[in-house]
Amino acid sequence: MARMQIANETSTWLLQAKDFLYEARRLKPGPERNDLRQTAKILREIARLEAISQSALGRDWRQRTGSGGESAV
């Protein structure tokens, strides 16, 4: 199973997804459980996109300031 690498600071989205999955596991199979699992899936996707966005912002900042060993063109 692939694991998502989590930084020292866990995303609020991931914590919420964990709570939704915990609640879904307590329910019997059915539509309500499926809804909670789908919500958790969407929250994990939001967390992934947020991490990508923050990473891109960090790269952009390093390029503009000249730090990070890369030369800005």
PDB file of N, H, CA, C and O in Angstrom:
ATOM      1  N   MET A   1       0.850  -1.181   0.000  1.00  0.00           N
ATOM      2  CA  MET A   1       0.000   0.000   0.000  1.00  0.00           C
ATOM      3  C   MET A   1       0.894   1.241   0.000  1.00  0.00           C
ATOM      4  O   MET A   1       1.842   1.329   0.780  1.00  0.00           O
ATOM      5  N   ALA A   2       0.592   2.182  -0.864  1.00  0.00           N
ATOM      6  H   ALA A   2      -0.178   2.110  -1.498  1.00  0.00           H
ATOM      7  CA  ALA A   2       1.373   3.420  -0.923  1.00  0.00           C
ATOM      8  C   ALA A   2       1.038   4.291   0.278  1.00  0.00           C
ATOM      9  O   ALA A   2      -0.115   4.394   0.696  1.00  0.00           O
ATOM     10  N   ARG A   3       2.071   4.909   0.815  1.00  0.00           N
ATOM     11  H   ARG A   3       3.007   4.825   0.474  1.00  0.00           H
ATOM     12  CA  ARG A   3       1.865   5.787   1.966  1.00  0.00           C
ATOM     13  C   ARG A   3       2.184   7.214   1.574  1.00  0.00           C
ATOM     14  O   ARG A   3       3.136   7.472   0.837  1.00  0.00           O
ATOM     15  N   MET A   4       1.373   8.146   2.075  1.00  0.00           N
ATOM     16  H   MET A   4       0.600   7.936   2.673  1.00  0.00           H
ATOM     17  CA  MET A   4       1.611   9.555   1.825  1.00  0.00           C
ATOM     18  C   MET A   4       2.628  10.052   2.841  1.00  0.00           C
ATOM     19  O   MET A   4       2.506   9.788   4.037  1.00  0.00           O
ATOM     20  N   GLN A   5       3.628  10.772   2.355  1.00  0.00           N
ATOM     21  H   GLN A   5       3.727  10.987   1.384  1.00  0.00           H
ATOM     22  CA  GLN A   5       4.622  11.316   3.267  1.00  0.00           C
ATOM     23  C   GLN A   5       4.021  12.547   3.940  1.00  0.00           C
ATOM     24  O   GLN A   5       3.539  13.461   3.272  1.00  0.00           O
ATOM     25  N   ILE A   6       4.056  12.557   5.268  1.00  0.00           N
ATOM     26  H   ILE A   6       4.448  11.814   5.812  1.00  0.00           H
ATOM     27  CA  ILE A   6       3.444  13.636   6.033  1.00  0.00           C
ATOM     28  C   ILE A   6       4.542  14.435   6.715  1.00  0.00           C
ATOM     29  O   ILE A   6       5.417  13.874   7.374  1.00  0.00           O
ATOM     30  N   ALA A   7       4.487  15.734   6.552  1.00  0.00           N
ATOM     31  H   ALA A   7       3.777  16.190   6.017  1.00  0.00           H
ATOM     32  CA  ALA A   7       5.472  16.619   7.180  1.00  0.00           C
ATOM     33  C   ALA A   7       5.230  16.665   8.684  1.00  0.00           C
ATOM     34  O   ALA A   7       4.270  16.089   9.196  1.00  0.00           O
ATOM     35  N   ASN A   8       6.122  17.362   9.376  1.00  0.00           N
ATOM     36  H   ASN A   8       6.902  17.830   8.960  1.00  0.00           H
ATOM     37  CA  ASN A   8       5.986  17.493  10.828  1.00  0.00           C
ATOM     38  C   ASN A   8       4.641  18.085  11.209  1.00  0.00           C
ATOM     39  O   ASN A   8       4.074  17.730  12.243  1.00  0.00           O
ATOM     40  N   GLU A   9       4.130  18.980  10.385  1.00  0.00           N
ATOM     41  H   GLU A   9       4.591  19.268   9.546  1.00  0.00           H
ATOM     42  CA  GLU A   9       2.856  19.629  10.655  1.00  0.00           C
ATOM     43  C   GLU A   9       1.777  18.941   9.833  1.00  0.00           C
ATOM     44  O   GLU A   9       1.735  19.103   8.613  1.00  0.00           O
ATOM     45  N   THR A  10       0.911  18.182  10.475  1.00  0.00           N
ATOM     46  H   THR A  10       0.944  18.050  11.466  1.00  0.00           H
ATOM     47  CA  THR A  10      -0.134  17.451   9.759  1.00  0.00           C
ATOM     48  C   THR A  10      -1.231  18.421   9.330  1.00  0.00           C
ATOM     49  O   THR A  10      -1.673  19.268  10.106  1.00  0.00           O
ATOM     50  N   SER A  11      -1.650  18.280   8.103  1.00  0.00           N
ATOM     51  H   SER A  11      -1.291  17.592   7.472  1.00  0.00           H
ATOM     52  CA  SER A  11      -2.679  19.139   7.540  1.00  0.00           C
ATOM     53  C   SER A  11      -4.004  18.975   8.282  1.00  0.00           C
ATOM     54  O   SER A  11      -4.367  17.875   8.698  1.00  0.00           O
ATOM     55  N   THR A  12      -4.703  20.063   8.435  1.00  0.00           N
ATOM     56  H   THR A  12      -4.409  20.957   8.097  1.00  0.00           H
ATOM     57  CA  THR A  12      -6.030  20.035   9.043  1.00  0.00           C
ATOM     58  C   THR A  12      -6.961  19.157   8.214  1.00  0.00           C
ATOM     59  O   THR A  12      -7.820  18.459   8.753  1.00  0.00           O
ATOM     60  N   TRP A  13      -6.778  19.200   6.893  1.00  0.00           N
ATOM     61  H   TRP A  13      -6.080  19.766   6.454  1.00  0.00           H
ATOM     62  CA  TRP A  13      -7.605  18.382   5.995  1.00  0.00           C
ATOM     63  C   TRP A  13      -7.396  16.899   6.283  1.00  0.00           C
ATOM     64  O   TRP A  13      -8.357  16.130   6.310  1.00  0.00           O
ATOM     65  N   LEU A  14      -6.145  16.494   6.498  1.00  0.00           N
ATOM     66  H   LEU A  14      -5.364  17.119   6.476  1.00  0.00           H
ATOM     67  CA  LEU A  14      -5.863  15.088   6.775  1.00  0.00           C
ATOM     68  C   LEU A  14      -6.417  14.656   8.128  1.00  0.00           C
ATOM     69  O   LEU A  14      -6.890  13.530   8.280  1.00  0.00           O
ATOM     70  N   LEU A  15      -6.358  15.540   9.093  1.00  0.00           N
ATOM     71  H   LEU A  15      -5.974  16.455   8.969  1.00  0.00           H
ATOM     72  CA  LEU A  15      -6.924  15.218  10.408  1.00  0.00           C
ATOM     73  C   LEU A  15      -8.437  15.041  10.322  1.00  0.00           C
ATOM     74  O   LEU A  15      -9.006  14.149  10.952  1.00  0.00           O
ATOM     75  N   GLN A  16      -9.079  15.901   9.536  1.00  0.00           N
ATOM     76  H   GLN A  16      -8.617  16.625   9.024  1.00  0.00           H
ATOM     77  CA  GLN A  16     -10.530  15.769   9.363  1.00  0.00           C
ATOM     78  C   GLN A  16     -10.870  14.478   8.626  1.00  0.00           C
ATOM     79  O   GLN A  16     -11.835  13.796   8.971  1.00  0.00           O
ATOM     80  N   ALA A  17     -10.073  14.144   7.609  1.00  0.00           N
ATOM     81  H   ALA A  17      -9.289  14.698   7.329  1.00  0.00           H
ATOM     82  CA  ALA A  17     -10.304  12.906   6.861  1.00  0.00           C
ATOM     83  C   ALA A  17     -10.186  11.701   7.789  1.00  0.00           C
ATOM     84  O   ALA A  17     -10.972  10.758   7.695  1.00  0.00           O
ATOM     85  N   LYS A  18      -9.203  11.736   8.682  1.00  0.00           N
ATOM     86  H   LYS A  18      -8.564  12.502   8.758  1.00  0.00           H
ATOM     87  CA  LYS A  18      -9.021  10.651   9.645  1.00  0.00           C
ATOM     88  C   LYS A  18     -10.261  10.500  10.521  1.00  0.00           C
ATOM     89  O   LYS A  18     -10.706   9.382  10.780  1.00  0.00           O
ATOM     90  N   ASP A  19     -10.821  11.625  10.978  1.00  0.00           N
ATOM     91  H   ASP A  19     -10.459  12.533  10.768  1.00  0.00           H
ATOM     92  CA  ASP A  19     -12.022  11.593  11.808  1.00  0.00           C
ATOM     93  C   ASP A  19     -13.216  11.001  11.055  1.00  0.00           C
ATOM     94  O   ASP A  19     -13.987  10.219  11.611  1.00  0.00           O
ATOM     95  N   PHE A  20     -13.358  11.385   9.777  1.00  0.00           N
ATOM     96  H   PHE A  20     -12.731  12.020   9.325  1.00  0.00           H
ATOM     97  CA  PHE A  20     -14.463  10.864   8.967  1.00  0.00           C
ATOM     98  C   PHE A  20     -14.312   9.357   8.769  1.00  0.00           C
ATOM     99  O   PHE A  20     -15.296   8.622   8.846  1.00  0.00           O
ATOM    100  N   LEU A  21     -13.092   8.895   8.515  1.00  0.00           N
ATOM    101  H   LEU A  21     -12.292   9.492   8.452  1.00  0.00           H
ATOM    102  CA  LEU A  21     -12.878   7.461   8.329  1.00  0.00           C
ATOM    103  C   LEU A  21     -13.140   6.693   9.618  1.00  0.00           C
ATOM    104  O   LEU A  21     -13.704   5.599   9.589  1.00  0.00           O
ATOM    105  N   TYR A  22     -12.735   7.256  10.734  1.00  0.00           N
ATOM    106  H   TYR A  22     -12.276   8.144  10.757  1.00  0.00           H
ATOM    107  CA  TYR A  22     -12.991   6.616  12.021  1.00  0.00           C
ATOM    108  C   TYR A  22     -14.499   6.448  12.239  1.00  0.00           C
ATOM    109  O   TYR A  22     -14.968   5.391  12.663  1.00  0.00           O
ATOM    110  N   GLU A  23     -15.232   7.502  11.942  1.00  0.00           N
ATOM    111  H   GLU A  23     -14.851   8.360  11.598  1.00  0.00           H
ATOM    112  CA  GLU A  23     -16.685   7.452  12.109  1.00  0.00           C
ATOM    113  C   GLU A  23     -17.305   6.452  11.128  1.00  0.00           C
ATOM    114  O   GLU A  23     -18.240   5.736  11.485  1.00  0.00           O
ATOM    115  N   ALA A  24     -16.793   6.399   9.904  1.00  0.00           N
ATOM    116  H   ALA A  24     -16.033   6.981   9.614  1.00  0.00           H
ATOM    117  CA  ALA A  24     -17.323   5.463   8.906  1.00  0.00           C
ATOM    118  C   ALA A  24     -17.115   4.023   9.342  1.00  0.00           C
ATOM    119  O   ALA A  24     -17.977   3.173   9.118  1.00  0.00           O
ATOM    120  N   ARG A  25     -15.980   3.747   9.961  1.00  0.00           N
ATOM    121  H   ARG A  25     -15.281   4.438  10.143  1.00  0.00           H
ATOM    122  CA  ARG A  25     -15.699   2.377  10.408  1.00  0.00           C
ATOM    123  C   ARG A  25     -16.671   1.915  11.496  1.00  0.00           C
ATOM    124  O   ARG A  25     -16.879   0.716  11.680  1.00  0.00           O
ATOM    125  N   ARG A  26     -17.247   2.847  12.197  1.00  0.00           N
ATOM    126  H   ARG A  26     -17.078   3.821  12.048  1.00  0.00           H
ATOM    127  CA  ARG A  26     -18.185   2.492  13.266  1.00  0.00           C
ATOM    128  C   ARG A  26     -19.570   2.141  12.725  1.00  0.00           C
ATOM    129  O   ARG A  26     -20.389   1.551  13.430  1.00  0.00           O
ATOM    130  N   LEU A  27     -19.825   2.508  11.465  1.00  0.00           N
ATOM    131  H   LEU A  27     -19.160   2.987  10.892  1.00  0.00           H
ATOM    132  CA  LEU A  27     -21.139   2.266  10.872  1.00  0.00           C
ATOM    133  C   LEU A  27     -21.165   0.947  10.110  1.00  0.00           C
ATOM    134  O   LEU A  27     -20.131   0.446   9.669  1.00  0.00           O
ATOM    135  N   LYS A  28     -22.354   0.402   9.966  1.00  0.00           N
ATOM    136  H   LYS A  28     -23.194   0.809  10.324  1.00  0.00           H
ATOM    137  CA  LYS A  28     -22.539  -0.774   9.122  1.00  0.00           C
ATOM    138  C   LYS A  28     -22.460  -0.325   7.669  1.00  0.00           C
ATOM    139  O   LYS A  28     -22.737   0.835   7.364  1.00  0.00           O
ATOM    140  N   PRO A  29     -22.084  -1.235   6.766  1.00  0.00           N
ATOM    141  CA  PRO A  29     -22.041  -0.874   5.342  1.00  0.00           C
ATOM    142  C   PRO A  29     -23.381  -0.305   4.876  1.00  0.00           C
ATOM    143  O   PRO A  29     -24.447  -0.822   5.213  1.00  0.00           O
ATOM    144  N   GLY A  30     -23.301   0.749   4.110  1.00  0.00           N
ATOM    145  H   GLY A  30     -22.436   1.169   3.837  1.00  0.00           H
ATOM    146  CA  GLY A  30     -24.508   1.388   3.595  1.00  0.00           C
ATOM    147  C   GLY A  30     -24.198   2.771   3.061  1.00  0.00           C
ATOM    148  O   GLY A  30     -23.038   3.181   3.020  1.00  0.00           O
ATOM    149  N   PRO A  31     -25.233   3.495   2.648  1.00  0.00           N
ATOM    150  CA  PRO A  31     -25.043   4.809   2.017  1.00  0.00           C
ATOM    151  C   PRO A  31     -24.367   5.836   2.927  1.00  0.00           C
ATOM    152  O   PRO A  31     -23.531   6.612   2.465  1.00  0.00           O
ATOM    153  N   GLU A  32     -24.716   5.846   4.202  1.00  0.00           N
ATOM    154  H   GLU A  32     -25.394   5.215   4.578  1.00  0.00           H
ATOM    155  CA  GLU A  32     -24.122   6.838   5.115  1.00  0.00           C
ATOM    156  C   GLU A  32     -22.614   6.588   5.265  1.00  0.00           C
ATOM    157  O   GLU A  32     -21.812   7.522   5.252  1.00  0.00           O
ATOM    158  N   ARG A  33     -22.255   5.325   5.404  1.00  0.00           N
ATOM    159  H   ARG A  33     -22.906   4.566   5.414  1.00  0.00           H
ATOM    160  CA  ARG A  33     -20.833   4.970   5.512  1.00  0.00           C
ATOM    161  C   ARG A  33     -20.090   5.355   4.234  1.00  0.00           C
ATOM    162  O   ARG A  33     -18.986   5.897   4.289  1.00  0.00           O
ATOM    163  N   ASN A  34     -20.698   5.072   3.092  1.00  0.00           N
ATOM    164  H   ASN A  34     -21.594   4.631   3.047  1.00  0.00           H
ATOM    165  CA  ASN A  34     -20.075   5.420   1.809  1.00  0.00           C
ATOM    166  C   ASN A  34     -19.885   6.924   1.673  1.00  0.00           C
ATOM    167  O   ASN A  34     -18.864   7.378   1.156  1.00  0.00           O
ATOM    168  N   ASP A  35     -20.860   7.694   2.134  1.00  0.00           N
ATOM    169  H   ASP A  35     -21.689   7.325   2.554  1.00  0.00           H
ATOM    170  CA  ASP A  35     -20.748   9.157   2.084  1.00  0.00           C
ATOM    171  C   ASP A  35     -19.571   9.654   2.921  1.00  0.00           C
ATOM    172  O   ASP A  35     -18.826  10.536   2.493  1.00  0.00           O
ATOM    173  N   LEU A  36     -19.409   9.090   4.102  1.00  0.00           N
ATOM    174  H   LEU A  36     -20.015   8.374   4.450  1.00  0.00           H
ATOM    175  CA  LEU A  36     -18.293   9.495   4.959  1.00  0.00           C
ATOM    176  C   LEU A  36     -16.950   9.129   4.326  1.00  0.00           C
ATOM    177  O   LEU A  36     -16.003   9.914   4.380  1.00  0.00           O
ATOM    178  N   ARG A  37     -16.869   7.950   3.731  1.00  0.00           N
ATOM    179  H   ARG A  37     -17.638   7.313   3.687  1.00  0.00           H
ATOM    180  CA  ARG A  37     -15.623   7.530   3.080  1.00  0.00           C
ATOM    181  C   ARG A  37     -15.315   8.422   1.872  1.00  0.00           C
ATOM    182  O   ARG A  37     -14.157   8.763   1.630  1.00  0.00           O
ATOM    183  N   GLN A  38     -16.338   8.794   1.124  1.00  0.00           N
ATOM    184  H   GLN A  38     -17.279   8.517   1.320  1.00  0.00           H
ATOM    185  CA  GLN A  38     -16.144   9.672  -0.034  1.00  0.00           C
ATOM    186  C   GLN A  38     -15.692  11.055   0.423  1.00  0.00           C
ATOM    187  O   GLN A  38     -14.830  11.665  -0.209  1.00  0.00           O
ATOM    188  N   THR A  39     -16.261  11.547   1.503  1.00  0.00           N
ATOM    189  H   THR A  39     -16.961  11.051   2.017  1.00  0.00           H
ATOM    190  CA  THR A  39     -15.854  12.844   2.049  1.00  0.00           C
ATOM    191  C   THR A  39     -14.389  12.800   2.472  1.00  0.00           C
ATOM    192  O   THR A  39     -13.638  13.740   2.207  1.00  0.00           O
ATOM    193  N   ALA A  40     -13.983  11.728   3.119  1.00  0.00           N
ATOM    194  H   ALA A  40     -14.593  10.965   3.334  1.00  0.00           H
ATOM    195  CA  ALA A  40     -12.587  11.574   3.536  1.00  0.00           C
ATOM    196  C   ALA A  40     -11.666  11.548   2.319  1.00  0.00           C
ATOM    197  O   ALA A  40     -10.580  12.127   2.354  1.00  0.00           O
ATOM    198  N   LYS A  41     -12.080  10.896   1.265  1.00  0.00           N
ATOM    199  H   LYS A  41     -12.962  10.426   1.237  1.00  0.00           H
ATOM    200  CA  LYS A  41     -11.284  10.829   0.038  1.00  0.00           C
ATOM    201  C   LYS A  41     -11.087  12.235  -0.543  1.00  0.00           C
ATOM    202  O   LYS A  41      -9.988  12.581  -0.979  1.00  0.00           O
ATOM    203  N   ILE A  42     -12.130  13.024  -0.549  1.00  0.00           N
ATOM    204  H   ILE A  42     -13.022  12.744  -0.195  1.00  0.00           H
ATOM    205  CA  ILE A  42     -12.049  14.393  -1.073  1.00  0.00           C
ATOM    206  C   ILE A  42     -11.146  15.249  -0.188  1.00  0.00           C
ATOM    207  O   ILE A  42     -10.358  16.048  -0.694  1.00  0.00           O
ATOM    208  N   LEU A  43     -11.258  15.084   1.133  1.00  0.00           N
ATOM    209  H   LEU A  43     -11.898  14.435   1.543  1.00  0.00           H
ATOM    210  CA  LEU A  43     -10.397  15.845   2.048  1.00  0.00           C
ATOM    211  C   LEU A  43      -8.921  15.495   1.847  1.00  0.00           C
ATOM    212  O   LEU A  43      -8.062  16.374   1.913  1.00  0.00           O
ATOM    213  N   ARG A  44      -8.623  14.214   1.600  1.00  0.00           N
ATOM    214  H   ARG A  44      -9.321  13.500   1.546  1.00  0.00           H
ATOM    215  CA  ARG A  44      -7.234  13.823   1.334  1.00  0.00           C
ATOM    216  C   ARG A  44      -6.737  14.442   0.033  1.00  0.00           C
ATOM    217  O   ARG A  44      -5.576  14.839  -0.059  1.00  0.00           O
ATOM    218  N   GLU A  45      -7.600  14.526  -0.966  1.00  0.00           N
ATOM    219  H   GLU A  45      -8.543  14.203  -0.891  1.00  0.00           H
ATOM    220  CA  GLU A  45      -7.213  15.150  -2.242  1.00  0.00           C
ATOM    221  C   GLU A  45      -6.940  16.644  -2.048  1.00  0.00           C
ATOM    222  O   GLU A  45      -5.988  17.181  -2.615  1.00  0.00           O
ATOM    223  N   ILE A  46      -7.764  17.307  -1.257  1.00  0.00           N
ATOM    224  H   ILE A  46      -8.537  16.871  -0.796  1.00  0.00           H
ATOM    225  CA  ILE A  46      -7.542  18.726  -0.953  1.00  0.00           C
ATOM    226  C   ILE A  46      -6.198  18.902  -0.257  1.00  0.00           C
ATOM    227  O   ILE A  46      -5.450  19.822  -0.585  1.00  0.00           O
ATOM    228  N   ALA A  47      -5.884  18.036   0.694  1.00  0.00           N
ATOM    229  H   ALA A  47      -6.492  17.289   0.961  1.00  0.00           H
ATOM    230  CA  ALA A  47      -4.612  18.109   1.411  1.00  0.00           C
ATOM    231  C   ALA A  47      -3.440  17.925   0.444  1.00  0.00           C
ATOM    232  O   ALA A  47      -2.425  18.615   0.545  1.00  0.00           O
ATOM    233  N   ARG A  48      -3.592  16.988  -0.492  1.00  0.00           N
ATOM    234  H   ARG A  48      -4.416  16.427  -0.574  1.00  0.00           H
ATOM    235  CA  ARG A  48      -2.527  16.748  -1.472  1.00  0.00           C
ATOM    236  C   ARG A  48      -2.314  17.979  -2.356  1.00  0.00           C
ATOM    237  O   ARG A  48      -1.179  18.389  -2.598  1.00  0.00           O
ATOM    238  N   LEU A  49      -3.405  18.556  -2.829  1.00  0.00           N
ATOM    239  H   LEU A  49      -4.327  18.223  -2.632  1.00  0.00           H
ATOM    240  CA  LEU A  49      -3.301  19.744  -3.678  1.00  0.00           C
ATOM    241  C   LEU A  49      -2.723  20.931  -2.914  1.00  0.00           C
ATOM    242  O   LEU A  49      -1.946  21.709  -3.468  1.00  0.00           O
ATOM    243  N   GLU A  50      -3.097  21.069  -1.656  1.00  0.00           N
ATOM    244  H   GLU A  50      -3.727  20.436  -1.206  1.00  0.00           H
ATOM    245  CA  GLU A  50      -2.566  22.143  -0.827  1.00  0.00           C
ATOM    246  C   GLU A  50      -1.055  21.982  -0.642  1.00  0.00           C
ATOM    247  O   GLU A  50      -0.312  22.962  -0.698  1.00  0.00           O
ATOM    248  N   ALA A  51      -0.608  20.756  -0.423  1.00  0.00           N
ATOM    249  H   ALA A  51      -1.212  19.960  -0.377  1.00  0.00           H
ATOM    250  CA  ALA A  51       0.823  20.499  -0.254  1.00  0.00           C
ATOM    251  C   ALA A  51       1.586  20.816  -1.526  1.00  0.00           C
ATOM    252  O   ALA A  51       2.678  21.381  -1.469  1.00  0.00           O
ATOM    253  N   ILE A  52       1.028  20.459  -2.672  1.00  0.00           N
ATOM    254  H   ILE A  52       0.141  20.000  -2.719  1.00  0.00           H
ATOM    255  CA  ILE A  52       1.660  20.770  -3.955  1.00  0.00           C
ATOM    256  C   ILE A  52       1.736  22.273  -4.141  1.00  0.00           C
ATOM    257  O   ILE A  52       2.759  22.798  -4.581  1.00  0.00           O
ATOM    258  N   SER A  53       0.662  22.964  -3.808  1.00  0.00           N
ATOM    259  H   SER A  53      -0.169  22.538  -3.450  1.00  0.00           H
ATOM    260  CA  SER A  53       0.611  24.416  -3.949  1.00  0.00           C
ATOM    261  C   SER A  53       1.662  25.091  -3.069  1.00  0.00           C
ATOM    262  O   SER A  53       2.371  25.990  -3.523  1.00  0.00           O
ATOM    263  N   GLN A  54       1.761  24.661  -1.819  1.00  0.00           N
ATOM    264  H   GLN A  54       1.186  23.931  -1.451  1.00  0.00           H
ATOM    265  CA  GLN A  54       2.744  25.251  -0.912  1.00  0.00           C
ATOM    266  C   GLN A  54       4.164  24.963  -1.377  1.00  0.00           C
ATOM    267  O   GLN A  54       5.051  25.806  -1.238  1.00  0.00           O
ATOM    268  N   SER A  55       4.378  23.786  -1.921  1.00  0.00           N
ATOM    269  H   SER A  55       3.658  23.101  -2.034  1.00  0.00           H
ATOM    270  CA  SER A  55       5.695  23.416  -2.434  1.00  0.00           C
ATOM    271  C   SER A  55       6.061  24.318  -3.613  1.00  0.00           C
ATOM    272  O   SER A  55       7.193  24.793  -3.708  1.00  0.00           O
ATOM    273  N   ALA A  56       5.107  24.550  -4.503  1.00  0.00           N
ATOM    274  H   ALA A  56       4.188  24.164  -4.426  1.00  0.00           H
ATOM    275  CA  ALA A  56       5.346  25.409  -5.662  1.00  0.00           C
ATOM    276  C   ALA A  56       5.610  26.848  -5.224  1.00  0.00           C
ATOM    277  O   ALA A  56       6.465  27.523  -5.798  1.00  0.00           O
ATOM    278  N   LEU A  57       4.892  27.316  -4.224  1.00  0.00           N
ATOM    279  H   LEU A  57       4.198  26.768  -3.757  1.00  0.00           H
ATOM    280  CA  LEU A  57       5.115  28.671  -3.722  1.00  0.00           C
ATOM    281  C   LEU A  57       6.510  28.801  -3.132  1.00  0.00           C
ATOM    282  O   LEU A  57       7.178  29.818  -3.322  1.00  0.00           O
ATOM    283  N   GLY A  58       6.950  27.771  -2.417  1.00  0.00           N
ATOM    284  H   GLY A  58       6.408  26.945  -2.263  1.00  0.00           H
ATOM    285  CA  GLY A  58       8.286  27.780  -1.829  1.00  0.00           C
ATOM    286  C   GLY A  58       9.365  27.811  -2.900  1.00  0.00           C
ATOM    287  O   GLY A  58      10.347  28.541  -2.771  1.00  0.00           O
ATOM    288  N   ARG A  59       9.189  27.021  -3.958  1.00  0.00           N
ATOM    289  H   ARG A  59       8.391  26.427  -4.063  1.00  0.00           H
ATOM    290  CA  ARG A  59      10.154  27.023  -5.065  1.00  0.00           C
ATOM    291  C   ARG A  59      10.190  28.380  -5.730  1.00  0.00           C
ATOM    292  O   ARG A  59      11.264  28.900  -6.030  1.00  0.00           O
ATOM    293  N   ASP A  60       9.013  28.962  -5.965  1.00  0.00           N
ATOM    294  H   ASP A  60       8.140  28.539  -5.721  1.00  0.00           H
ATOM    295  CA  ASP A  60       8.939  30.264  -6.608  1.00  0.00           C
ATOM    296  C   ASP A  60       9.646  31.322  -5.771  1.00  0.00           C
ATOM    297  O   ASP A  60      10.364  32.163  -6.312  1.00  0.00           O
ATOM    298  N   TRP A  61       9.450  31.287  -4.451  1.00  0.00           N
ATOM    299  H   TRP A  61       8.867  30.604  -4.011  1.00  0.00           H
ATOM    300  CA  TRP A  61      10.083  32.255  -3.559  1.00  0.00           C
ATOM    301  C   TRP A  61      11.603  32.098  -3.596  1.00  0.00           C
ATOM    302  O   TRP A  61      12.327  33.093  -3.641  1.00  0.00           O
ATOM    303  N   ARG A  62      12.092  30.850  -3.576  1.00  0.00           N
ATOM    304  H   ARG A  62      11.504  30.042  -3.539  1.00  0.00           H
ATOM    305  CA  ARG A  62      13.537  30.619  -3.606  1.00  0.00           C
ATOM    306  C   ARG A  62      14.132  31.114  -4.921  1.00  0.00           C
ATOM    307  O   ARG A  62      15.237  31.655  -4.939  1.00  0.00           O
ATOM    308  N   GLN A  63      13.414  30.933  -6.003  1.00  0.00           N
ATOM    309  H   GLN A  63      12.516  30.494  -5.988  1.00  0.00           H
ATOM    310  CA  GLN A  63      13.918  31.382  -7.302  1.00  0.00           C
ATOM    311  C   GLN A  63      13.984  32.910  -7.364  1.00  0.00           C
ATOM    312  O   GLN A  63      14.935  33.473  -7.906  1.00  0.00           O
ATOM    313  N   ARG A  64      12.968  33.575  -6.807  1.00  0.00           N
ATOM    314  H   ARG A  64      12.195  33.117  -6.367  1.00  0.00           H
ATOM    315  CA  ARG A  64      12.959  35.044  -6.841  1.00  0.00           C
ATOM    316  C   ARG A  64      14.007  35.644  -5.954  1.00  0.00           C
ATOM    317  O   ARG A  64      14.559  36.696  -6.276  1.00  0.00           O
ATOM    318  N   THR A  65      14.304  34.996  -4.824  1.00  0.00           N
ATOM    319  H   THR A  65      13.855  34.141  -4.563  1.00  0.00           H
ATOM    320  CA  THR A  65      15.257  35.569  -3.883  1.00  0.00           C
ATOM    321  C   THR A  65      16.680  35.111  -4.180  1.00  0.00           C
ATOM    322  O   THR A  65      17.639  35.664  -3.641  1.00  0.00           O
ATOM    323  N   GLY A  66      16.817  34.102  -5.037  1.00  0.00           N
ATOM    324  H   GLY A  66      16.039  33.653  -5.475  1.00  0.00           H
ATOM    325  CA  GLY A  66      18.148  33.623  -5.368  1.00  0.00           C
ATOM    326  C   GLY A  66      18.687  32.625  -4.368  1.00  0.00           C
ATOM    327  O   GLY A  66      19.827  32.182  -4.510  1.00  0.00           O
ATOM    328  N   SER A  67      17.914  32.253  -3.360  1.00  0.00           N
ATOM    329  H   SER A  67      16.989  32.613  -3.244  1.00  0.00           H
ATOM    330  CA  SER A  67      18.380  31.249  -2.398  1.00  0.00           C
ATOM    331  C   SER A  67      17.970  29.872  -2.903  1.00  0.00           C
ATOM    332  O   SER A  67      17.134  29.752  -3.799  1.00  0.00           O
ATOM    333  N   GLY A  68      18.551  28.861  -2.337  1.00  0.00           N
ATOM    334  H   GLY A  68      19.230  28.958  -1.610  1.00  0.00           H
ATOM    335  CA  GLY A  68      18.208  27.497  -2.738  1.00  0.00           C
ATOM    336  C   GLY A  68      19.138  26.947  -3.773  1.00  0.00           C
ATOM    337  O   GLY A  68      18.918  25.832  -4.244  1.00  0.00           O
ATOM    338  N   GLY A  69      20.182  27.676  -4.162  1.00  0.00           N
ATOM    339  H   GLY A  69      20.360  28.582  -3.779  1.00  0.00           H
ATOM    340  CA  GLY A  69      21.181  27.159  -5.069  1.00  0.00           C
ATOM    341  C   GLY A  69      20.795  27.210  -6.529  1.00  0.00           C
ATOM    342  O   GLY A  69      21.581  26.807  -7.387  1.00  0.00           O
ATOM    343  N   GLU A  70      19.606  27.694  -6.834  1.00  0.00           N
ATOM    344  H   GLU A  70      18.967  28.021  -6.138  1.00  0.00           H
ATOM    345  CA  GLU A  70      19.186  27.770  -8.229  1.00  0.00           C
ATOM    346  C   GLU A  70      19.293  29.217  -8.706  1.00  0.00           C
ATOM    347  O   GLU A  70      19.016  30.155  -7.960  1.00  0.00           O
ATOM    348  N   SER A  71      19.696  29.373  -9.949  1.00  0.00           N
ATOM    349  H   SER A  71      19.921  28.611 -10.555  1.00  0.00           H
ATOM    350  CA  SER A  71      19.800  30.731 -10.485  1.00  0.00           C
ATOM    351  C   SER A  71      18.491  31.104 -11.154  1.00  0.00           C
ATOM    352  O   SER A  71      17.925  30.316 -11.912  1.00  0.00           O
ATOM    353  N   ALA A  72      18.017  32.294 -10.876  1.00  0.00           N
ATOM    354  H   ALA A  72      18.477  32.934 -10.260  1.00  0.00           H
ATOM    355  CA  ALA A  72      16.787  32.785 -11.493  1.00  0.00           C
ATOM    356  C   ALA A  72      17.116  33.302 -12.884  1.00  0.00           C
ATOM    357  O   ALA A  72      18.113  33.999 -13.073  1.00  0.00           O
ATOM    358  N   VAL A  73      16.275  32.958 -13.863  1.00  0.00           N
ATOM    359  H   VAL A  73      15.465  32.391 -13.709  1.00  0.00           H
ATOM    360  CA  VAL A  73      16.514  33.356 -15.249  1.00  0.00           C
ATOM    361  C   VAL A  73      15.665  34.533 -15.596  1.00  0.00           C
ATOM    362  O   VAL A  73      15.720  35.023 -16.724  1.00  0.00           O
TER     363      VAL A  73
END
